[in-house]
């Protein structure tokens, strides 16, 4: 483990010194050298994730696919989302737009006497061990992510943005980052606030994000895989998360105490439902089990959103867009109630 850490540090240093440092000097941005070094680390983590996806998850998809690939264009768009997020382009945009605002907010809190609550200092000698604190923060962030995810499915305005993620009917390992940029902005802002609140070290935050993203790539894979009766209750599998994306199941709840809505096919009657659903967990199914939103049925239903396959009262199907920019634009229109 120490060897791998040293190898990563050396690679980060080389990338920074050979590429980013000269670039920052030439652009007159020498004051951002420390941030450039951090960016080099994020870029390397993203590259490693993509390598693992291609070498490990992609062969699994070919080995036991849930369905045949019929829409390669949609997958290519998802790949673009993945590259934008995993290789740091989205973080770069946040750095020049939102991060200054966050720095101002945190600075104001410090002036008013706010101090970071270091969660890893609860039990000196135990919780401050590297691997122990990493596990603690991983569980805490997963708990927060569960409630963020429930909010995305509970509040109408948030669902109008998050719906883009669920509109993918050809789920693959590339589908995790298929999100509206405003949705990602809200999501990441909450996580950053929590990180500041509980004192997560930058290196541990990178590790938490990397572990979470890789697991989510596996969960979204076109892969007929579950972890067994016990394993399904320890870590979220592709089967568990696909249930969350199932049409008429994963993001809908019945309006009464009736049984959950069945999977929907084109032409079926539309039952009365409301926002909600099941299987909101990000890494651990524990929160779904604890708060009654877990669905462990061993099924692999079609994915997407009901209004993509069932016309509204005007006989129209909702269009979520085919390309990156059209998907972003239509998300804004939905948010404004004009789509």
C-alpha positions as CSV (number, residue, x, y, z in Angstrom):
1,X,0.0,0.0,0.0
2,X,2.8,2.4,0.9
3,X,4.5,1.5,-2.5
4,X,1.3,2.5,-4.4
5,X,1.0,5.7,-2.4
6,X,4.6,6.6,-3.2
7,X,4.0,5.8,-6.9
8,X,1.0,8.0,-7.0
9,X,2.7,10.9,-5.2
10,X,5.6,10.7,-7.7
11,X,3.3,10.6,-10.7
12,X,1.4,13.6,-9.3
13,X,4.6,15.5,-8.7
14,X,5.8,14.7,-12.3
15,X,2.6,15.8,-13.9
16,X,2.6,19.0,-11.9
17,X,6.2,20.0,-12.6
18,X,6.2,19.0,-16.2
19,X,2.8,20.3,-17.3
20,X,0.8,22.3,-14.9
21,X,3.5,24.4,-13.2
22,X,4.9,25.8,-16.5
23,X,1.4,26.4,-17.8
24,X,0.4,28.4,-14.7
25,X,3.6,30.5,-14.9
26,X,3.0,31.2,-18.6
27,X,-0.6,32.3,-17.9
28,X,0.5,34.5,-15.0
29,X,-1.3,32.3,-12.5
30,X,1.6,31.5,-10.2
31,X,-0.6,32.2,-7.2
32,X,-2.5,29.1,-8.0
33,X,0.4,26.7,-7.9
34,X,-0.9,24.8,-4.8
35,X,-4.3,24.4,-6.4
36,X,-2.6,23.2,-9.6
37,X,-0.8,20.5,-7.6
38,X,-4.2,19.4,-6.2
39,X,-5.7,19.4,-9.6
40,X,-2.9,17.1,-10.8
41,X,-4.0,14.6,-8.2
42,X,-7.6,14.8,-9.1
43,X,-6.7,14.2,-12.8
44,X,-4.6,11.2,-12.0
45,X,-7.4,9.7,-9.8
46,X,-9.8,10.2,-12.7
47,X,-7.4,8.5,-15.2
48,X,-7.1,5.6,-12.8
49,X,-10.8,5.3,-12.5
50,X,-11.3,5.2,-16.3
51,X,-8.5,2.6,-16.6
52,X,-10.2,0.4,-14.0
53,X,-13.6,0.9,-15.7
54,X,-12.2,-0.2,-19.1
55,X,-10.1,-3.1,-17.9
56,X,-12.5,-4.5,-15.2
57,X,-16.1,-3.3,-15.5
58,X,-16.3,-3.3,-19.3
59,X,-15.4,-7.0,-19.6
60,X,-18.0,-7.8,-16.9
61,X,-20.6,-6.0,-19.0
62,X,-19.7,-8.1,-22.0
63,X,-19.7,-11.3,-19.9
64,X,-23.2,-10.9,-18.4
65,X,-25.1,-8.0,-19.9
66,X,-28.7,-7.3,-18.8
67,X,-29.7,-6.2,-22.3
68,X,-28.3,-5.8,-25.8
69,X,-26.7,-2.4,-26.6
70,X,-29.0,-0.7,-29.0
71,X,-28.3,3.0,-28.5
72,X,-24.5,3.7,-28.8
73,X,-25.0,7.4,-29.3
74,X,-26.6,7.7,-25.9
75,X,-23.6,5.8,-24.4
76,X,-21.1,8.1,-26.2
77,X,-22.9,11.1,-24.6
78,X,-22.6,9.4,-21.2
79,X,-18.9,8.9,-21.9
80,X,-18.6,12.7,-22.4
81,X,-20.2,13.3,-19.0
82,X,-17.8,10.9,-17.4
83,X,-14.7,12.6,-18.9
84,X,-15.9,16.0,-17.9
85,X,-16.4,14.9,-14.3
86,X,-13.7,12.4,-13.7
87,X,-10.9,14.3,-15.4
88,X,-11.5,17.5,-13.5
89,X,-13.2,19.8,-16.0
90,X,-16.3,20.2,-13.8
91,X,-14.1,20.9,-10.8
92,X,-12.1,23.4,-12.8
93,X,-15.3,25.3,-13.6
94,X,-16.3,25.2,-9.9
95,X,-12.9,26.5,-8.9
96,X,-13.3,29.7,-10.9
97,X,-17.0,30.2,-10.1
98,X,-18.3,28.7,-6.8
99,X,-15.1,28.1,-4.8
100,X,-14.5,31.8,-4.1
101,X,-18.0,32.0,-2.7
102,X,-17.3,29.0,-0.5
103,X,-14.1,30.5,0.7
104,X,-15.9,33.7,1.6
105,X,-18.6,31.8,3.5
106,X,-16.1,29.7,5.4
107,X,-14.0,32.8,6.2
108,X,-17.1,34.5,7.6
109,X,-17.9,31.5,9.8
110,X,-14.3,31.5,11.1
111,X,-14.6,35.2,12.0
112,X,-17.8,34.4,14.0
113,X,-16.0,31.7,16.0
114,X,-17.0,28.7,14.0
115,X,-14.6,25.8,14.5
116,X,-14.3,22.6,12.5
117,X,-15.5,19.5,14.4
118,X,-12.8,17.0,13.7
119,X,-14.6,13.7,13.7
120,X,-11.4,11.7,13.7
121,X,-10.5,13.2,17.1
122,X,-13.3,11.5,18.9
123,X,-11.1,8.7,20.2
124,X,-7.4,9.6,20.2
125,X,-5.3,6.7,19.2
126,X,-8.1,4.9,17.4
127,X,-10.3,7.2,15.3
128,X,-7.2,9.2,14.2
129,X,-5.7,6.1,12.6
130,X,-5.7,6.6,8.8
131,X,-7.8,3.6,7.8
132,X,-10.2,4.0,10.7
133,X,-10.9,7.7,10.0
134,X,-11.3,6.9,6.3
135,X,-14.0,4.3,7.1
136,X,-15.8,6.7,9.5
137,X,-15.8,9.5,7.0
138,X,-16.9,7.1,4.2
139,X,-20.0,6.0,6.3
140,X,-20.8,9.6,7.3
141,X,-20.6,10.8,3.7
142,X,-22.7,7.9,2.5
143,X,-25.4,8.8,5.1
144,X,-25.4,12.4,3.8
145,X,-25.5,11.2,0.2
146,X,-28.5,9.0,0.9
147,X,-30.5,12.0,2.1
148,X,-29.3,14.1,-0.8
149,X,-30.5,11.4,-3.2
150,X,-33.9,11.3,-1.4
151,X,-34.2,15.0,-1.8
152,X,-33.5,14.7,-5.5
153,X,-36.5,12.4,-5.7
154,X,-38.7,14.3,-3.2
155,X,-38.6,17.9,-4.2
156,X,-40.2,18.7,-7.5
157,X,-37.7,21.4,-8.6
158,X,-34.8,19.1,-7.8
159,X,-36.4,16.1,-9.5
160,X,-36.8,18.2,-12.7
161,X,-32.9,18.4,-12.8
162,X,-32.2,14.9,-11.5
163,X,-34.6,13.4,-14.0
164,X,-31.9,13.7,-16.7
165,X,-29.9,11.0,-14.8
166,X,-32.9,8.7,-14.9
167,X,-33.7,9.3,-18.5
168,X,-31.0,7.0,-19.7
169,X,-32.7,3.9,-21.0
170,X,-29.4,2.2,-22.0
171,X,-27.6,2.0,-18.7
172,X,-23.9,1.3,-18.7
173,X,-20.8,1.9,-16.6
174,X,-20.7,5.4,-18.1
175,X,-24.1,6.4,-16.9
176,X,-23.2,7.5,-13.4
177,X,-22.1,11.1,-14.3
178,X,-25.1,11.7,-16.6
179,X,-26.4,14.6,-14.6
180,X,-27.6,18.2,-15.0
181,X,-24.7,20.5,-14.1
182,X,-27.0,22.4,-11.7
183,X,-27.9,19.2,-10.0
184,X,-24.2,18.4,-9.6
185,X,-23.6,21.9,-8.3
186,X,-26.2,21.5,-5.5
187,X,-25.0,18.0,-4.7
188,X,-21.3,18.9,-4.5
189,X,-21.9,22.1,-2.5
190,X,-23.6,20.1,0.2
191,X,-20.8,17.6,0.4
192,X,-18.2,20.3,0.5
193,X,-20.0,22.0,3.4
194,X,-20.1,18.6,5.3
195,X,-16.4,18.1,4.6
196,X,-15.6,21.5,6.1
197,X,-17.9,20.9,9.0
198,X,-16.3,17.6,10.1
199,X,-12.7,18.3,9.1
200,X,-12.0,15.8,6.4
201,X,-8.4,15.8,5.2
202,X,-8.0,16.7,1.5
203,X,-6.3,13.3,0.7
204,X,-9.1,11.4,2.5
205,X,-11.7,13.4,0.6
206,X,-10.1,12.5,-2.7
207,X,-10.1,8.8,-1.6
208,X,-13.8,8.9,-0.5
209,X,-14.8,10.5,-3.9
210,X,-12.7,8.0,-5.9
211,X,-14.2,4.9,-4.0
212,X,-17.7,6.3,-4.3
213,X,-17.4,7.0,-8.0
214,X,-15.9,3.7,-8.9
215,X,-18.6,1.8,-7.0
216,X,-21.3,3.9,-8.7
217,X,-19.8,3.1,-12.1
218,X,-20.2,-0.6,-11.3
219,X,-23.7,-0.1,-10.0
220,X,-24.8,1.5,-13.3
221,X,-23.2,-1.1,-15.4
222,X,-25.1,-3.2,-17.9
223,X,-24.4,-6.2,-15.7
224,X,-26.6,-9.0,-14.5
225,X,-25.0,-9.2,-11.1
226,X,-26.1,-9.4,-7.5
227,X,-24.1,-10.1,-4.3
228,X,-26.2,-12.8,-2.7
229,X,-28.6,-12.5,0.2
230,X,-26.0,-11.3,2.6
231,X,-23.8,-9.3,0.2
232,X,-26.8,-7.3,-1.0
233,X,-27.2,-6.0,2.5
234,X,-23.6,-5.0,2.9
235,X,-22.8,-3.2,-0.4
236,X,-25.0,-1.9,-3.2
237,X,-24.9,-4.1,-6.3
238,X,-25.8,-3.4,-9.9
239,X,-29.0,-5.3,-9.4
240,X,-30.0,-3.2,-6.4
241,X,-29.3,0.1,-8.1
242,X,-30.9,-0.9,-11.4
243,X,-34.1,-1.4,-9.4
244,X,-33.8,2.3,-8.5
245,X,-33.7,3.1,-12.2
246,X,-36.6,0.8,-13.2
247,X,-39.5,2.6,-15.0
248,X,-42.5,3.0,-12.6
249,X,-40.6,1.6,-9.6
250,X,-37.4,3.3,-8.7
251,X,-38.5,6.9,-8.5
252,X,-42.3,6.6,-8.0
253,X,-44.4,5.8,-4.9
254,X,-48.1,5.0,-4.9
255,X,-50.4,7.7,-3.7
256,X,-52.1,5.2,-1.2
257,X,-51.0,2.2,0.8
258,X,-51.3,0.0,-2.2
259,X,-48.5,-2.2,-3.4
260,X,-45.6,-0.4,-5.1
261,X,-46.1,0.4,-8.8
262,X,-45.0,-2.4,-11.1
263,X,-42.5,-1.9,-13.9
264,X,-44.1,0.1,-16.7
265,X,-44.2,-0.8,-20.4
266,X,-45.4,1.3,-23.3
267,X,-49.1,1.5,-23.6
268,X,-50.0,0.5,-20.1
269,X,-52.4,2.4,-17.9
270,X,-50.9,5.1,-15.7
271,X,-51.5,4.4,-12.0
272,X,-51.6,7.4,-9.6
273,X,-48.1,7.9,-8.2
274,X,-46.0,10.6,-6.5
275,X,-42.3,11.3,-6.3
276,X,-40.4,8.9,-4.1
277,X,-39.2,5.4,-5.0
278,X,-36.7,3.0,-3.5
279,X,-33.0,2.1,-3.2
280,X,-31.6,5.6,-2.7
281,X,-28.3,4.3,-1.2
282,X,-25.1,5.3,-2.8
283,X,-22.6,2.8,-1.3
284,X,-24.4,1.1,1.6
285,X,-27.9,-0.3,1.5
286,X,-28.1,0.2,5.3
287,X,-29.9,3.5,5.1
288,X,-32.6,2.1,2.8
289,X,-33.1,-0.8,5.2
290,X,-33.2,1.5,8.2
291,X,-35.7,4.0,6.7
292,X,-37.8,1.6,4.8
293,X,-36.9,2.4,1.2
294,X,-35.0,-0.9,0.3
295,X,-36.3,-3.2,-2.5
296,X,-34.4,-6.4,-2.7
297,X,-36.4,-8.1,-5.5
298,X,-34.2,-10.0,-7.8
299,X,-35.3,-8.4,-11.0
300,X,-33.8,-6.6,-14.0
301,X,-36.5,-4.3,-15.4
302,X,-36.2,-1.7,-18.2
303,X,-34.8,1.6,-17.1
304,X,-35.9,5.2,-17.8
305,X,-38.8,7.4,-16.8
306,X,-42.5,6.7,-17.2
307,X,-43.2,9.8,-19.4
308,X,-40.6,8.5,-22.0
309,X,-42.8,5.5,-22.8
310,X,-46.3,6.6,-21.8
311,X,-47.9,9.7,-23.6
312,X,-49.4,12.5,-21.5
313,X,-53.0,13.6,-21.9
314,X,-51.9,15.5,-25.1
315,X,-50.5,12.3,-26.6
316,X,-46.9,13.5,-26.2
317,X,-43.8,11.7,-24.8
318,X,-41.3,13.9,-22.9
319,X,-38.0,14.6,-24.8
320,X,-35.0,14.7,-22.5
321,X,-32.6,15.5,-25.3
322,X,-30.1,13.5,-27.3
323,X,-26.9,15.5,-26.9
324,X,-25.1,17.0,-24.0
325,X,-26.2,20.6,-24.6
326,X,-29.8,19.7,-25.5
327,X,-30.0,17.7,-22.3
328,X,-28.7,20.6,-20.2
329,X,-31.1,23.1,-22.0
330,X,-34.1,20.9,-21.5
331,X,-33.2,20.5,-17.9
332,X,-33.4,24.2,-17.4
333,X,-36.7,24.4,-19.2
334,X,-38.1,21.7,-16.9
335,X,-36.8,23.6,-13.9
336,X,-38.6,26.7,-15.1
337,X,-41.8,24.7,-15.8
338,X,-41.6,25.4,-19.5
339,X,-40.9,21.9,-20.8
